[in-house]
């Protein structure tokens, strides 16, 4: 197994998520680290050599220090379920900006 991202932090590492592949794991790692949570990824070394992108050998375990596990899980769960109203507002804002740009020309 290969491990990456080992910042020293109090508490034992606990697995909070199992990503389908390295790309998903890196996105999750970046997201959590931007919130101040150190992350360690662990995957089968063979997946890097052969380049598996699906299946059990491509899975990557995401670990965080035990004291921060609840916060990390909460962040991931809040990010997984986008609010439909927010999406509609973003779309409407984009339409207004496009309309204003057209008027300026």
N, C-alpha and C positions, 0 to 999 in steps of 0.2 A: 504494500500500500504506500501511496505517496501522500505527503501532507504539505500544505502550503499555508503561509500567513500565521506564524506563531508568535504573536505579541505576548509578552509576559503579563498576566492578569491573575488576580487572586481568584481562587475557586477552580475546581476541576472542569475540564471542557465537557459539555453535554451536547448531544446531537439534537438540533431543533428542527431540521428539515432534511429531506433527501431529494436532491435535484435530479432531474432526468438525465442531465449531461453537464459537461464542463461549462458550456456557455451559460446555461441557466444558473449554475452555481456562482459563476463570476458576477453575474448581474445582482444576485442576492447578496453576495459578499460586498460589492460596491455600495449597495443600498444601505446595508446595516452599518458599514464602516463610516458612511457619510452621516450617520446618526450617532457616531461615537462608540459603536460596539465592535470590539475586535472579533475577527472571524478566522476560523481555521477550516480549511477544506481537506477532505480525505477521499481518495479514490483509488481504485485498483491501478497499479502501474501499467499493466498490460493495455489498458484503455488508451493511454498516451502513445504507446508504441504502435499499436495497430490502428488507432484512430476510431474506436467505436463511438458512434454518436447516438445509438439507441440500445436498449436492452439493459439487463442487470449489470453488465460489466462497465457500462457507461455512466452509471449512477454515481453521484458525488454526495457525500455526507457533509452537512454544514454544521459546524460546532461553534459554540460561543461559551464564555465563562459562565459557570452555573449561576452566579448572582445576577447576571444580565439576561438569562434565558427567557424569563417571562416578558421582559420588555421587548426582546427581539421577536418573540412569537407574536406579541401584540402588534408590532410594527408590520410584520409580514401579513398578518390577517387583515389589518386595516388597508393595506395596499392591494390585496387580492380582490376586494369587492368594491369597485369604483361606484360612486353614487351616480345614478342615471341622470339626475337633474344637473349635476356638474358637467357631464358630457354635453347635454343639450345647450347649456349656457355657453360653453366653450365654442360650440358650433355656431351659435348665434353671434357671438363676439367676432368670430372669423368672418362671417358674412358681412357684418357692419364695417369691418376694416376694409374688406374688398370693395364695398360700395363707396366708402370714402376715398379710397385710392383711385377709383374710376372717375369720381367727380373732379379730382385734382388734375387729371390729365386733359 
